[in-house]
Amino acid sequence: MGYRRIAVLACVVGLLAGACGSDSDEPAAPAVTAAPTTAAPTTAAPVAADDGDGAADAKVSVAILLPCAINDLSWCQAAYEGVKELEAEGLIDLQFVENAPFDAQGATRVMSGFANDGVDLIIGHSFDYGAPIHELAPEFPDSHFAWQGSCGGWCGVEGPNIVDYAMNMHEPAYLAGILAGGSSQTGVLGSNSGYDIPVCRASVEAFLLGAQEVNPAATRLDAFLGSWIDAALAKEATAAQADQGADVFMACGNANSFGMLAEVAERGLSGFGYVYDESALAPGNVVASMWSKFGVNFRKMVEGIQNGTWEEYLTTPMSGGAFELLMHSEFNAAEISAEAMALYETRLAGIMDGTFEVPFIGAAPEPEVAEATSVRVRLNWIADPGFAGLYMADELGYFADEGVEPVFEFGGPNVPHPVQILAGGAADIGFGGLSMIADSASQGEEFVVFGTRLQQGILGISSLAESPIYTAEEICGKKIGATPGDIVQLDALLTLNGLEPGCYEMVPVGWDPSPVAEGLVDGMVNYMNSHPVVLDGMGIDNVAVSYADMGLAMYHDLAFATKEFAENHRDALVGFTRAMVKGWEAAFADPETAMDVMYNGSPNLGGGVDVGMDISYQIYIHYAQVPLMESSLTETDGLFSMSYDEMAGAMWDVLALTGIDPLPEAADVIDMSILDDAFGDCRPSILACDG
């Protein structure tokens, strides 16, 4: 392969879960529905460094968890080659695990094994490994732990023997933007990222700034997908952007790049490779690939252990040698102007010698809101019918009517839970399960629950009609697809039915219900408002039974706030609640409009179109959630209403089965007065009362 090699020294954001490469011509993300396979730790023979007297220098023992294959042409291969460089130099004794477990329990098992063996440095090469490392590090003070967080303390994973190693992708992204500005025929750029986090935001902002140096009129379309591992979703988002005129693309996340390059190749457009040489994924369409040299940061960690100069946050700028930009001579999808190439060379030299600084823009511009009425709201998923009421309240001006200006942030499968976000002070209001809220309260966090979206738990079990699971007893002995976060309630369901927790074989899965359809599992923990709808759409004859029908009655998707916010900004919290309830009443009254707003977005909420959502079946998901939101209580008291007696009684008894210790007092967590003030004399309908 012909290319011109230029030393571009920066690191790519690592807030992603690794994805495996494909032998096919089209890039493929790892199947999120498949259980990860864990290879046995592999130890390669180290090369001893000799000090001239024949005695080998003391080497640092290193173990690295790679969540994907070492030949994936992306995230894991780049890290594997980086750590192998240190082994070849005789600096370390190396063990590695490829396709390592993603779930906290599996990762903890592997890492604790290394720590018990006295390994000096244990590297978890994924954002997802931050939580288990945070739990393990205090137990093993003689071991050092590293995780690819790119947070700098923002994620709350800190400790004297923990390092968060980060990357400066915004610098090469600026250079890529210059090349994009000099090759785009439309002046419209496209980007997709796993999440709207500082490093990704800074990269896409730099991408546009670089392009605007060449073409001041250049614009950018963004998609923040809520996933690092869904290449199909990234491909759909890229297609949507191309339909709107974008012709040059970048991605923040490896599966995001896989999907983007697949669509770019099909359409004959241009894109930039991510982390590794990805030109083979779209020959002729990849302008350049940003090849991350992870070994630079790994070397700093080893030296820090040897020299006693361990740092808790490690980042390497472009001038530190952590990137190469491979300019692919076979690129033929467009021509790069001579003006752009000259500017590229000038800016590259300036970045390298320190005379030019790429600005780091780590967040979207903040809305201009009065501090006293600004409400930071952390959602627990991406754009979804479950937020239809919030979209309608935003679209119809109900929040503005209450003097509240919410700032929404989406969640997703690979980001911290809203409970963690609120505990860290980064949000005021969140939505989540009662067990998560109570468990956090037991550890000293002060939250108040003020409403519940769902009157019964949204979780259940999906299975094939030919071999259905109707009861808790039928779960035992079966292969059950679940995420680590599902296990607490699943085991509580079994305990409540007099069964042994863990009496099933747990198979790690993502959101996609394909494992059920393909017979890879006997049953799967589902969302009763969506998974059955998707399986029906696939033509799969399926059975879905809720936990409530199996005996576990719990509210779900509860609205909660920090106690500090509830006390200091009560009027804003009551106003938010009133607007939210009105929005949901409007969504129930006009579901088609609600789905349209949810898809296209409202003033303060990005829509499903931004993440390539298929709108065709969203209305059916909405219809499926309506009976979960209604009950005899809501008929008299209105949406989001709660029964204190039921919560403090039977539901608190269920919480005790989950092992929360100490279990907080219900009265310390439940605040019925917020809804009372929001409804006033207008139960059960605020809209009807307003006329």
C-alpha positions as CSV (number, residue, x, y, z in Angstrom):
1,M,0.0,0.0,0.0
2,G,1.4,3.4,-0.9
3,Y,1.1,6.2,1.5
4,R,3.1,9.2,2.7
5,R,3.8,8.9,6.4
6,I,3.7,12.1,8.5
7,A,4.4,12.1,12.2
8,V,1.3,13.6,13.8
9,L,1.5,13.3,17.5
10,A,-1.7,13.1,19.3
11,C,-3.9,10.5,21.0
12,V,-7.5,9.5,20.0
13,V,-10.2,9.7,22.6
14,G,-10.7,6.3,24.3
15,L,-14.2,6.6,25.7
16,L,-15.3,3.6,23.8
17,A,-15.8,-0.1,24.0
18,G,-13.5,-2.0,21.6
19,A,-14.9,-3.6,18.5
20,C,-13.5,-6.5,16.5
21,G,-12.4,-6.2,12.9
22,S,-13.8,-8.2,10.0
23,D,-12.3,-10.2,7.2
24,S,-14.9,-9.0,4.8
25,D,-14.6,-6.0,2.6
26,E,-17.2,-4.0,4.6
27,P,-16.3,-3.1,8.2
28,A,-18.3,-4.8,10.8
29,A,-18.8,-3.8,14.5
30,P,-18.9,-6.6,17.1
31,A,-22.3,-8.2,17.4
32,V,-23.7,-6.5,20.5
33,T,-26.0,-9.5,21.0
34,A,-23.2,-12.1,21.3
35,A,-21.6,-13.1,24.5
36,P,-17.9,-12.0,24.6
37,T,-15.4,-14.7,24.5
38,T,-12.5,-14.5,26.9
39,A,-9.1,-15.9,25.8
40,A,-6.8,-17.2,28.5
41,P,-4.1,-14.7,29.6
42,T,-1.3,-15.0,27.2
43,T,2.3,-14.5,28.3
44,A,5.0,-13.9,25.8
45,A,8.6,-14.4,26.5
46,P,10.2,-11.0,27.3
47,V,13.4,-9.7,26.0
48,A,15.7,-8.8,28.9
49,A,17.5,-5.5,28.8
50,D,21.2,-5.8,29.6
51,D,23.1,-3.2,31.5
52,G,26.4,-4.3,30.2
53,D,27.2,-6.5,33.2
54,G,24.9,-9.2,32.0
55,A,22.3,-8.5,34.7
56,A,18.8,-7.7,33.4
57,D,17.2,-4.5,34.6
58,A,14.2,-4.9,36.8
59,K,11.2,-5.2,34.7
60,V,7.6,-4.1,35.4
61,S,5.0,-6.8,35.2
62,V,2.1,-5.7,33.0
63,A,-1.3,-7.2,32.3
64,I,-3.7,-5.6,29.8
65,L,-7.4,-6.4,29.2
66,L,-8.4,-5.8,25.6
67,P,-12.2,-5.9,25.0
68,C,-11.8,-7.0,21.4
69,A,-9.4,-9.0,19.2
70,I,-5.7,-8.1,18.8
71,N,-6.1,-8.1,15.0
72,D,-9.2,-5.9,14.8
73,L,-7.6,-3.2,12.7
74,S,-8.6,-0.7,15.3
75,W,-8.8,0.0,19.1
76,C,-7.4,-3.3,20.4
77,Q,-4.8,-3.9,17.8
78,A,-3.3,-0.4,18.3
79,A,-3.1,-1.0,22.0
80,Y,-1.7,-4.5,21.6
81,E,1.1,-3.3,19.3
82,G,1.8,-0.4,21.7
83,V,2.4,-2.7,24.7
84,K,4.2,-5.3,22.6
85,E,6.8,-2.6,21.8
86,L,7.7,-2.3,25.5
87,E,7.9,-6.1,25.8
88,A,10.2,-6.2,22.8
89,E,12.5,-3.7,24.5
90,G,12.7,-5.8,27.6
91,L,11.0,-3.2,29.8
92,I,8.1,-5.4,30.9
93,D,6.8,-8.9,31.5
94,L,3.5,-9.0,29.6
95,Q,0.3,-10.8,30.0
96,F,-2.7,-9.9,27.9
97,V,-6.4,-11.0,27.6
98,E,-8.1,-10.4,24.3
99,N,-11.9,-10.3,24.0
100,A,-11.9,-9.6,27.7
101,P,-15.2,-9.4,29.5
102,F,-17.0,-6.1,29.3
103,D,-19.3,-6.6,32.3
104,A,-18.1,-5.4,35.7
105,Q,-18.3,-8.8,37.3
106,G,-16.2,-10.5,34.6
107,A,-13.7,-7.7,34.4
108,T,-13.3,-7.7,38.1
109,R,-12.7,-11.4,38.2
110,V,-9.9,-11.1,35.6
111,M,-8.2,-8.0,37.1
112,S,-8.4,-9.3,40.7
113,G,-6.7,-12.5,39.5
114,F,-3.8,-10.4,38.2
115,A,-3.7,-8.2,41.3
116,N,-3.6,-11.3,43.6
117,D,-0.6,-12.5,41.5
118,G,1.2,-9.2,42.3
119,V,1.1,-7.8,38.8
120,D,2.6,-4.2,38.9
121,L,0.5,-2.6,36.2
122,I,-3.1,-3.7,35.2
123,I,-4.5,-1.9,32.2
124,G,-8.2,-1.9,31.3
125,H,-8.3,-0.6,27.7
126,S,-11.9,0.6,27.7
127,F,-14.0,3.3,29.3
128,D,-16.1,0.5,30.8
129,Y,-13.3,-0.7,33.0
130,G,-13.3,2.5,35.1
131,A,-15.9,1.3,37.5
132,P,-14.3,-2.1,38.4
133,I,-10.9,-0.5,38.6
134,H,-12.3,2.1,41.0
135,E,-13.6,-0.8,43.2
136,L,-10.4,-2.9,43.0
137,A,-7.7,-0.3,43.4
138,P,-8.1,0.4,47.1
139,E,-8.0,-3.3,47.8
140,F,-4.6,-3.7,46.0
141,P,-2.5,-0.7,46.9
142,D,0.7,-2.4,45.7
143,S,-0.7,-2.7,42.1
144,H,-1.2,0.1,39.7
145,F,-4.3,0.3,37.6
146,A,-4.8,2.2,34.3
147,W,-8.0,2.8,32.3
148,Q,-8.8,4.5,29.1
149,G,-11.2,7.1,30.4
150,S,-10.0,10.5,29.0
151,C,-11.9,12.0,31.9
152,G,-9.3,13.8,34.0
153,G,-11.4,13.3,37.1
154,W,-14.6,14.1,35.4
155,C,-15.9,10.5,35.7
156,G,-15.1,10.2,39.4
157,V,-12.6,7.4,39.0
158,E,-9.6,8.6,41.0
159,G,-7.0,7.2,43.4
160,P,-3.3,7.2,44.2
161,N,-2.7,4.0,42.3
162,I,-5.1,4.7,39.3
163,V,-4.2,6.5,36.1
164,D,-6.7,7.7,33.6
165,Y,-4.8,7.9,30.3
166,A,-6.2,10.3,27.7
167,M,-5.7,11.5,24.2
168,N,-5.7,14.8,22.3
169,M,-7.7,14.0,19.2
170,H,-8.8,17.5,18.7
171,E,-5.3,18.4,17.3
172,P,-5.2,15.9,14.4
173,A,-8.9,16.4,13.9
174,Y,-8.1,20.1,13.1
175,L,-5.6,19.0,10.5
176,A,-8.2,16.6,9.1
177,G,-10.6,19.4,8.9
178,I,-8.2,21.4,6.8
179,L,-8.0,18.5,4.3
180,A,-11.8,18.1,4.5
181,G,-12.3,21.8,3.7
182,G,-10.0,21.5,0.7
183,S,-11.8,18.4,-0.7
184,S,-15.5,18.9,0.1
185,Q,-17.7,19.8,-2.9
186,T,-20.7,20.8,-0.8
187,G,-19.0,22.5,2.2
188,V,-21.0,20.2,4.5
189,L,-19.1,17.9,6.8
190,G,-20.5,14.9,8.8
191,S,-19.5,13.4,12.1
192,N,-20.8,10.7,14.4
193,S,-19.6,10.0,18.0
194,G,-20.4,7.5,20.6
195,Y,-21.4,10.2,23.1
196,D,-21.2,14.0,23.4
197,I,-18.3,14.0,25.9
198,P,-15.5,16.6,26.0
199,V,-13.0,14.7,23.9
200,C,-15.5,13.9,21.2
201,R,-17.0,17.3,21.2
202,A,-13.6,19.0,21.0
203,S,-12.6,16.8,18.1
204,V,-15.7,17.5,16.0
205,E,-15.5,21.2,16.8
206,A,-11.8,21.2,15.7
207,F,-12.7,19.3,12.6
208,L,-15.1,22.2,11.6
209,L,-12.7,24.9,12.6
210,G,-10.0,23.4,10.4
211,A,-12.3,23.2,7.5
212,Q,-13.4,26.8,8.0
213,E,-9.8,28.0,7.6
214,V,-10.1,26.8,4.0
215,N,-13.8,27.4,3.5
216,P,-15.3,29.9,6.0
217,A,-18.9,28.8,4.9
218,A,-18.3,25.2,5.9
219,T,-20.9,23.6,8.2
220,R,-21.1,20.3,10.1
221,L,-23.8,17.8,10.8
222,D,-23.4,15.8,14.1
223,A,-24.8,12.6,15.5
224,F,-24.1,11.5,19.1
225,L,-25.4,7.9,19.0
226,G,-25.3,6.7,22.6
227,S,-23.1,3.7,21.6
228,W,-19.5,3.0,20.9
229,I,-20.3,-0.5,19.5
230,D,-23.2,-0.1,17.1
231,A,-21.7,0.2,13.6
232,A,-25.1,-0.3,12.0
233,L,-26.4,2.8,13.8
234,A,-23.3,4.7,12.7
235,K,-23.9,3.7,9.1
236,E,-27.5,4.9,9.3
237,A,-26.5,8.2,10.8
238,T,-23.8,8.7,8.1
239,A,-26.4,7.9,5.4
240,A,-28.8,10.5,6.9
241,Q,-26.1,13.1,6.9
242,A,-25.1,12.3,3.3
243,D,-28.7,12.7,2.3
244,Q,-28.5,16.2,3.7
245,G,-25.4,17.0,1.6
246,A,-22.4,16.0,3.8
247,D,-19.6,14.5,1.7
248,V,-16.6,14.3,4.1
249,F,-16.8,12.5,7.4
250,M,-15.0,11.7,10.7
251,A,-16.0,9.6,13.7
252,C,-15.2,9.5,17.4
253,G,-15.3,5.8,18.3
254,N,-14.1,2.7,16.5
255,A,-17.4,1.1,15.6
256,N,-18.6,4.6,14.8
257,S,-15.8,4.7,12.3
258,F,-16.5,1.2,10.9
259,G,-20.1,2.2,10.2
260,M,-19.2,5.6,8.8
261,L,-16.6,4.1,6.4
262,A,-18.9,1.4,5.2
263,E,-21.5,4.1,4.1
264,V,-18.7,6.3,2.7
265,A,-17.4,3.4,0.5
266,E,-20.9,2.6,-0.8
267,R,-21.6,6.3,-1.8
268,G,-18.1,7.1,-3.1
269,L,-17.6,9.9,-0.5
270,S,-14.6,10.7,1.7
271,G,-13.8,9.9,5.4
272,F,-11.0,9.7,7.9
273,G,-9.8,6.5,9.6
274,Y,-9.7,6.3,13.4
275,V,-7.0,4.9,15.7
276,Y,-5.4,2.6,13.2
277,D,-4.7,2.3,9.5
278,E,-8.3,1.8,8.2
279,S,-7.7,2.4,4.5
280,A,-8.4,-1.2,3.8
281,L,-12.0,-0.7,5.0
282,A,-12.8,1.7,2.3
283,P,-10.0,1.7,-0.4
284,G,-9.9,5.0,-2.3
285,N,-12.3,6.7,0.1
286,V,-10.1,7.2,3.2
287,V,-8.2,10.5,3.0
288,A,-5.9,9.7,5.9
289,S,-5.9,7.4,9.0
290,M,-5.0,8.6,12.5
291,W,-2.9,5.9,13.9
292,S,-2.7,6.0,17.7
293,K,0.6,5.0,19.3
294,F,-0.7,3.8,22.7
295,G,2.8,2.7,23.6
296,V,3.7,6.3,24.4
297,N,1.4,6.5,27.4
298,F,2.1,2.9,28.4
299,R,5.8,3.7,28.5
300,K,5.1,6.7,30.8
301,M,3.2,4.4,33.1
302,V,6.0,2.0,33.3
303,E,8.6,4.7,33.9
304,G,6.3,6.2,36.5
305,I,6.3,3.0,38.5
306,Q,10.1,2.6,38.1
307,N,10.9,6.1,39.0
308,G,8.2,6.8,41.6
309,T,6.6,9.5,39.3
310,W,3.2,8.0,38.9
311,E,0.6,10.4,37.7
312,E,-3.2,10.1,38.2
313,Y,-4.0,11.7,34.8
314,L,-1.9,11.1,31.8
315,T,-2.3,12.8,28.4
316,T,0.1,13.2,25.5
317,P,-0.2,16.2,23.1
318,M,0.8,16.0,19.5
319,S,4.3,17.0,20.3
320,G,4.6,13.9,22.5
321,G,4.8,11.3,19.8
322,A,1.5,9.5,20.2
323,F,0.1,9.6,16.7
324,E,1.0,9.1,13.0
325,L,-1.3,10.4,10.3
326,L,-1.1,8.1,7.3
327,M,-1.9,10.0,4.1
328,H,-3.2,7.4,1.7
329,S,-2.0,7.8,-1.9
330,E,-4.8,5.6,-3.2
331,F,-7.4,8.1,-2.0
332,N,-9.3,9.1,-5.2
333,A,-12.8,10.0,-4.0
334,A,-12.0,13.7,-4.3
335,E,-9.1,16.1,-4.9
336,I,-7.5,18.1,-2.1
337,S,-6.8,21.7,-3.2
338,A,-3.2,22.9,-3.3
339,E,-4.2,25.7,-0.9
340,A,-5.5,23.2,1.7
341,M,-2.3,21.1,1.4
342,A,-0.1,24.1,1.9
343,L,-2.2,25.3,4.9
344,Y,-2.1,21.7,6.3
345,E,1.7,21.7,6.2
346,T,1.9,25.1,7.9
347,R,-0.5,24.2,10.7
348,L,1.2,20.8,11.3
349,A,4.6,22.6,11.7
350,G,3.0,25.2,14.0
351,I,1.4,22.5,16.2
352,M,4.7,20.6,16.4
353,D,6.8,23.6,17.4
354,G,4.2,25.2,19.6
355,T,3.5,28.3,17.6
356,F,-0.1,27.2,16.8
357,E,-2.6,26.0,19.3
358,V,-5.8,24.2,18.4
359,P,-8.6,25.4,20.8
360,F,-10.1,22.7,23.0
361,I,-13.9,23.2,22.9
362,G,-15.1,20.5,25.2
363,A,-18.9,21.3,25.3
364,A,-21.6,22.6,23.2
365,P,-22.4,26.3,23.8
366,E,-24.4,26.6,27.1
367,P,-27.9,28.0,26.7
368,E,-28.3,31.5,28.2
369,V,-30.4,30.7,31.2
370,A,-30.9,32.4,34.5
371,E,-28.9,30.4,37.1
372,A,-31.7,30.2,39.6
373,T,-34.1,28.5,37.0
374,S,-31.6,26.4,35.1
375,V,-32.3,22.7,35.6
376,R,-29.7,20.1,34.5
377,V,-31.6,16.9,33.5
378,R,-29.8,13.6,33.0
379,L,-31.8,11.1,30.9
380,N,-31.1,7.4,31.1
381,W,-31.2,6.6,27.4
382,I,-30.9,8.1,23.9
383,A,-33.8,9.7,22.0
384,D,-36.8,7.4,22.7
385,P,-40.6,7.4,23.1
386,G,-40.0,7.1,26.8
387,F,-39.2,10.8,26.7
388,A,-42.2,11.8,24.6
389,G,-43.7,13.9,27.4
390,L,-40.4,15.8,27.8
391,Y,-40.3,16.5,24.1
392,M,-43.9,17.8,24.1
393,A,-43.3,20.0,27.2
394,D,-40.3,21.5,25.5
395,E,-41.9,21.9,22.1
396,L,-45.1,23.4,23.5
397,G,-43.3,25.8,25.8
398,Y,-44.5,24.3,29.1
399,F,-41.1,24.6,30.7
400,A,-40.8,28.2,29.6
401,D,-44.2,28.9,31.0
402,E,-43.0,27.7,34.4
403,G,-39.9,29.8,34.3
404,V,-37.7,26.7,33.9
405,E,-35.0,26.2,31.2
406,P,-33.9,22.6,31.3
407,V,-30.5,21.5,30.0
408,F,-30.9,17.9,28.9
409,E,-28.2,15.3,28.5
410,F,-28.9,11.9,27.0
411,G,-27.6,8.7,28.6
412,G,-26.9,5.3,27.0
413,P,-25.6,1.8,27.6
414,N,-21.9,2.7,28.1
415,V,-22.1,5.9,30.1
416,P,-22.5,6.4,33.9
417,H,-26.0,5.9,35.2
418,P,-27.9,9.1,36.1
419,V,-27.5,8.2,39.8
420,Q,-23.7,8.5,39.4
421,I,-24.0,11.7,37.4
422,L,-26.2,13.3,40.1
423,A,-24.0,12.0,42.9
424,G,-21.0,13.7,41.1
425,G,-22.9,17.0,41.0
426,A,-23.2,17.1,37.2
427,A,-27.0,17.1,37.1
428,D,-30.0,18.1,39.3
429,I,-32.7,15.7,38.1
430,G,-32.5,12.2,36.7
431,F,-34.6,9.1,35.9
432,G,-33.7,5.6,37.1
433,G,-34.7,2.5,38.9
434,L,-35.6,2.5,42.6
435,S,-33.0,-0.1,43.5
436,M,-30.2,2.0,42.0
437,I,-31.5,5.2,43.8
438,A,-31.9,3.4,47.2
439,D,-28.5,1.7,46.9
440,S,-26.8,5.0,46.3
441,A,-28.8,6.5,49.2
442,S,-27.5,3.7,51.4
443,Q,-24.0,4.9,50.6
444,G,-24.7,8.4,51.8
445,E,-26.0,10.1,48.7
446,E,-29.0,12.4,49.4
447,F,-31.7,12.0,46.8
448,V,-35.4,12.5,46.8
449,V,-37.8,10.5,44.6
450,F,-40.8,12.7,43.5
451,G,-42.6,10.8,40.8
452,T,-42.7,7.6,38.8
453,R,-43.2,7.4,35.0
454,L,-44.1,3.7,35.0
455,Q,-46.7,2.3,37.4
456,Q,-45.2,-1.2,37.0
457,G,-41.7,-2.4,36.2
458,I,-40.8,-2.2,32.6
459,L,-38.6,-5.3,32.8
460,G,-39.7,-8.8,31.8
461,I,-38.5,-11.9,30.0
462,S,-38.8,-12.4,26.3
463,S,-38.7,-16.0,24.8
464,L,-39.7,-17.8,21.7
465,A,-43.3,-19.0,21.6
466,E,-42.1,-22.5,20.8
467,S,-40.2,-22.7,24.1
468,P,-41.9,-20.0,26.3
469,I,-40.9,-18.8,29.7
470,Y,-44.0,-17.9,31.7
471,T,-42.9,-18.2,35.3
472,A,-40.0,-17.4,37.5
473,E,-39.5,-21.2,38.0
474,E,-39.0,-21.6,34.3
475,I,-36.0,-19.2,34.3
476,C,-33.9,-21.6,36.4
477,G,-31.6,-23.8,34.3
478,K,-32.0,-21.7,31.2
479,K,-29.6,-19.5,29.3
480,I,-30.8,-15.9,30.0
481,G,-29.5,-12.9,28.1
482,A,-28.9,-9.9,30.4
483,T,-26.7,-7.0,31.1
484,P,-24.8,-6.8,34.4
485,G,-27.3,-4.1,35.6
486,D,-30.2,-6.5,35.1
487,I,-28.9,-9.1,37.6
488,V,-30.0,-7.5,40.8
489,Q,-33.7,-7.3,40.0
490,L,-33.6,-10.7,38.2
491,D,-32.2,-12.3,41.3
492,A,-34.7,-10.5,43.5
493,L,-37.5,-11.9,41.4
494,L,-36.2,-15.4,41.9
495,T,-35.7,-14.9,45.7
496,L,-39.2,-13.5,46.0
497,N,-40.5,-16.7,44.3
498,G,-38.5,-18.9,46.7
499,L,-35.9,-19.8,44.1
500,E,-32.1,-19.7,44.2
501,P,-30.5,-16.5,42.8
502,G,-28.3,-17.2,39.9
503,C,-30.1,-20.5,39.1
504,Y,-29.7,-19.6,35.3
505,E,-26.7,-19.3,33.0
506,M,-26.2,-15.6,32.4
507,V,-25.3,-14.6,28.8
508,P,-24.1,-11.0,28.4
509,V,-26.0,-9.2,25.7
510,G,-26.8,-5.7,24.6
511,W,-30.1,-4.1,23.9
512,D,-30.7,-5.9,20.6
513,P,-33.2,-8.8,21.1
514,S,-31.6,-10.8,18.2
515,P,-30.2,-13.4,20.7
516,V,-33.8,-14.5,21.3
517,A,-34.7,-14.6,17.6
518,E,-31.6,-16.6,16.7
519,G,-32.0,-19.0,19.6
520,L,-28.7,-18.1,21.2
521,V,-30.5,-17.7,24.6
522,D,-33.6,-19.4,26.0
523,G,-34.8,-16.0,27.3
524,M,-33.7,-12.4,27.6
525,V,-34.4,-9.7,30.1
526,N,-36.5,-7.3,28.1
527,Y,-38.1,-3.9,28.1
528,M,-41.8,-4.7,27.9
529,N,-42.5,-1.6,25.8
530,S,-40.0,-2.2,23.1
531,H,-38.4,-5.7,22.8
532,P,-41.7,-7.5,22.0
533,V,-42.5,-4.8,19.4
534,V,-39.1,-5.3,17.7
535,L,-39.4,-9.1,17.7
536,D,-42.9,-8.8,16.3
537,G,-41.5,-6.6,13.5
538,M,-38.9,-9.3,12.8
539,G,-41.7,-11.8,12.3
540,I,-40.7,-13.7,15.4
541,D,-43.4,-15.5,17.3
542,N,-42.5,-14.5,20.8
543,V,-43.8,-14.5,24.4
544,A,-43.1,-11.6,26.8
545,V,-44.0,-11.8,30.5
546,S,-43.4,-8.9,32.9
547,Y,-41.7,-9.2,36.3
548,A,-45.0,-7.8,37.7
549,D,-46.9,-10.8,36.3
550,M,-44.3,-13.1,37.9
551,G,-44.8,-11.4,41.3
552,L,-42.3,-8.6,41.4
553,A,-44.3,-5.3,41.6
554,M,-42.1,-2.3,41.4
555,Y,-42.4,1.3,40.1
556,H,-39.9,2.0,37.3
557,D,-38.2,5.0,35.7
558,L,-38.6,7.2,38.8
559,A,-38.0,10.9,38.7
560,F,-35.5,11.9,41.4
561,A,-33.4,14.9,42.3
562,T,-30.6,15.8,44.7
563,K,-31.9,16.8,48.1
564,E,-29.8,20.0,47.8
565,F,-31.6,21.0,44.6
566,A,-35.0,20.1,46.0
567,E,-34.4,22.3,49.0
568,N,-32.7,25.2,47.4
569,H,-34.7,25.3,44.1
570,R,-38.0,24.0,45.1
571,D,-40.0,26.3,42.9
572,A,-38.0,25.2,39.8
573,L,-38.4,21.6,40.7
574,V,-42.2,22.0,41.1
575,G,-42.4,23.9,37.9
576,F,-40.4,21.3,36.0
577,T,-42.6,18.6,37.3
578,R,-45.8,20.5,36.4
579,A,-44.5,21.0,32.8
580,M,-43.4,17.4,32.5
581,V,-46.8,16.1,33.5
582,K,-48.5,18.4,31.1
583,G,-46.2,17.3,28.4
584,W,-47.1,13.7,29.0
585,E,-50.8,14.5,29.0
586,A,-50.3,16.2,25.6
587,A,-48.4,13.2,24.3
588,F,-51.2,10.9,25.3
589,A,-53.7,13.1,23.7
590,D,-51.8,13.4,20.4
591,P,-49.3,10.5,20.1
592,E,-48.6,11.0,16.4
593,T,-47.4,14.6,17.0
594,A,-45.4,13.5,20.0
595,M,-43.6,10.9,17.9
596,D,-42.9,13.4,15.2
597,V,-41.4,15.9,17.7
598,M,-39.4,13.1,19.3
599,Y,-38.0,12.1,15.9
600,N,-37.2,15.6,14.6
601,G,-36.2,17.2,18.0
602,S,-37.5,20.0,20.1
603,P,-35.7,23.3,21.1
604,N,-33.6,21.7,23.8
605,L,-33.7,18.0,22.9
606,G,-32.0,16.4,19.9
607,G,-34.3,14.1,18.0
608,G,-34.2,10.5,16.8
609,V,-33.2,11.6,13.3
610,D,-29.8,12.6,14.8
611,V,-29.0,9.0,15.6
612,G,-30.5,7.4,12.5
613,M,-33.7,6.2,14.3
614,D,-36.2,4.1,12.3
615,I,-39.4,6.1,13.0
616,S,-41.7,3.4,11.5
617,Y,-42.3,1.5,14.7
618,Q,-41.8,4.2,17.4
619,I,-45.6,4.8,17.6
620,Y,-46.1,1.1,18.6
621,I,-43.5,1.4,21.3
622,H,-45.4,4.4,22.6
623,Y,-48.7,2.5,22.6
624,A,-47.0,-0.4,24.4
625,Q,-45.8,2.0,27.2
626,V,-49.2,3.6,27.8
627,P,-50.6,0.7,29.9
628,L,-47.4,0.7,31.9
629,M,-47.9,4.4,32.8
630,E,-51.5,4.1,33.7
631,S,-53.2,2.5,36.8
632,S,-56.1,3.0,39.1
633,L,-54.0,5.5,40.9
634,T,-53.3,7.6,37.9
635,E,-57.0,7.6,37.1
636,T,-57.6,9.6,40.3
637,D,-54.3,11.3,41.0
638,G,-52.8,11.8,37.5
639,L,-49.6,10.7,35.7
640,F,-46.4,10.2,37.7
641,S,-48.4,9.6,40.9
642,M,-47.0,7.3,43.6
643,S,-48.5,5.5,46.5
644,Y,-46.3,6.0,49.6
645,D,-47.8,3.0,51.4
646,E,-47.0,0.7,48.5
647,M,-43.5,2.0,48.1
648,A,-42.7,2.0,51.9
649,G,-44.3,-1.4,52.2
650,A,-44.0,-4.1,49.5
651,M,-41.5,-2.3,47.3
652,W,-39.2,-1.6,50.2
653,D,-39.4,-5.3,51.1
654,V,-38.3,-6.2,47.6
655,L,-35.3,-3.8,48.0
656,A,-34.3,-5.7,51.1
657,L,-34.0,-8.8,48.9
658,T,-31.5,-7.1,46.6
659,G,-28.9,-7.0,49.4
660,I,-28.9,-3.2,49.9
661,D,-27.2,-2.7,53.3
662,P,-28.1,-0.6,55.1
663,L,-31.4,-0.1,53.5
664,P,-32.4,3.6,53.9
665,E,-35.6,4.6,55.5
666,A,-38.4,5.1,52.9
667,A,-39.3,8.4,54.4
668,D,-35.8,9.7,53.8
669,V,-36.0,9.0,50.1
670,I,-39.7,9.6,49.1
671,D,-41.0,13.1,48.8
672,M,-44.7,13.2,47.9
673,S,-45.0,17.0,48.3
674,I,-43.5,17.9,44.9
675,L,-46.3,16.2,43.0
676,D,-48.9,17.6,45.4
677,D,-47.6,21.1,44.7
678,A,-47.3,20.5,40.9
679,F,-50.9,19.3,40.6
680,G,-52.4,21.6,43.2
681,D,-56.2,21.3,42.9
682,C,-55.9,20.0,39.3
683,R,-55.8,16.2,39.8
684,P,-55.9,14.1,37.8
685,S,-55.2,16.4,34.8
686,I,-53.3,19.7,34.8
687,L,-54.1,20.4,31.1
688,A,-57.8,19.9,31.7
689,C,-57.6,22.2,34.7
690,D,-55.8,24.9,32.7
691,G,-58.5,24.7,30.1
